[in-house]
Amino acid sequence: MNQLFSYGTLQQAEVQIATFGRRLESRAAQLPGFRLALLEIRDAEVVRLSGKTHHPIITRSGDPRDVVDGVVLRVTDAELAQADAYEVGDYHRVLAPLAGGGEAWVYVARDSGA
């Protein structure tokens, strides 16, 4: 199983069911060294699934005092690929350290240098 940190729409039950066919196991977590912003979504299918025209997006700040709250989702390799397909091109997936130890995959702004 993989750990996937979510700070946005992948936490929504309806998005999980539409994307993965099930509700995912999760636990609260924090990601230090990143800042949160909003991104306008132009993909009609993603807007339909999430019900939102703007989604959160994070960029690496490098400042450990910056912390993004979210959850860690447990996903299979196939579900990680499904999450990749759900995310629009403005995001890309990187491995990042979690507060308190361990690491998880997370979707960050493509132009963030992360």
Secondary structure, 3 states (H helix, E strand, C coil): CEEEEECCHHHCHHHHHHHHCCCCCEEEEEEECEEEEEEECCCHHHHHHHCCCEEEEEEECCCCCCEEEEEEEEECHHHHHHHHHHCCCCEEEEEEECCCCCEEEEEEEHHHCC
